[in-house]
Amino acid sequence: MTARLAWTASSLAAVVLTASCTSYYEIPIETPIRPKLDVSAFQRVFVAGFIAGGSEDVDGNLETTRLLRSQLRTKSELRVIDADVLPLMDVALDARENASDGGADREAAPAAIKEDSDLEVYEHVFANVEYWKRIGEEYQQPLIVTGTVMFAPQARSGIVQRDQEVYDSFGRRRVVPVRTYMERKGFVLRPRFIFIDGRTGTVLHSENFREEILYNANQTSPALSSYFELMDRLIPNFLSTLSSQRIRGTRILLQ
């Protein structure tokens, strides 16, 4: 027993001595993440436009097209095609008219897209292989990016937990959680990005995203600034579909 205690004591002493002489270094590392979609067959990308709705204060079609083209120019190896945004809503309605031999479908289409259900009249355009193949031939068979964008105001009320500063009789500060009932308003962004092969007109991949932002009911925030804040959250996920991304971190090196 005495020998075992002596051995344990000497081991602890060695650990303490080693720890006291050890230096710690943080080594930066990057971990590559492979893209979700193989785009090696394409040299160009055409952000064609979107069927958008929700808020009348933001043109989700034009703003999303401009933003994605800008991001792809700097963060993708594909050449971005600059061209007019396609009139997808008119294309979708024309196709339905031709299929039904009349104008009933155009008359039944909502005057403005306010809800997700309003998109149903138009979504068949993304499956129109001949149309997208024709667009691909016009722009030298690029990867085509399109889809839907819903950016709408929303309101929510309920119990919210927030931190509150309190001071005791000696002036010492503490932060305590407080639960209060609050009414909040803001915006929700629900884009669906669809990637189409410009050589064949077929859909290669699609992804749905959802982000929201809420403010106090008495706080005013412009719709456009909220839109860009929400898109900033989504852009990394969008880019990871087309190109490899790197996650930066650190590792600890002992010496």
C-alpha positions, 0 to 999 in steps of 0.5 A: 500500500505504501509503495502504491501511494508513493507511486501515485504521488510521484505520478501526480508530481510528474503531471504537475511538473509537465503541465507547468512546463507546457506551452499552448499554441492555437493553430488555425485550420480550415476544413473544406466542405464539398459542394452539394451540386457538381457544377464542373460541367458548366462554365457559366451561370445564369440567375434567370429570375424568380416568382416572388411575392409577399411584401409590396415594399420589396421586389423580391424578384429583382433584389434576389437576382441582383444579390445572387449575381453579385455574390456569384461574381466574387465567390464562384468560379462560374462566369455570371451572365448579365441579362434581363430578368425573365418574365416568369409569371407571364411565361407560366400563365401563357403556358397554362392558356395554351394548354387549356385553349382559353384565358380562364387560367390567366383570369383565375391567377391572383392579382398579387402573390400574398400567400404560398398558395398563390404560387401554385398557379405559376410553379409549373413553369419550373418543370417546362423542360422545353422552355428552359432548354431553349433558354439554355441554348440562347445563353450557351447552355449555362447552369440556370438558377431560378425559383420562388421568393416569399418575403412577407411581414409577420406579427407574433406575440407571447412570453419572451425571456430577456436579461435585465440588470438589477442592483442590490442595496450595496450597488452590486450589479446582477443580470437576471432573466425576466419573462415578459409578454411582448408583441413583436413584428417583423418579416419572414423570408422563404426562398426556394432555389431551383438549379436547372441544367441549361443543356437539357432543361431539367431540374438538377437540384432544389432547396427551400430555406426559411429565415425570420426576424422580429422587432419590438412592436414600437420599433420601425425597420425598413422592409428592404434592410430586413430583407438584406439582413435575412438574405445575408444569413442564407447566402452561405448556404446558397453558395455551398450548393455550387462551390466548396466552402471552408470552415475556419477554426483552431486547434490547440498544440501542446509543446 
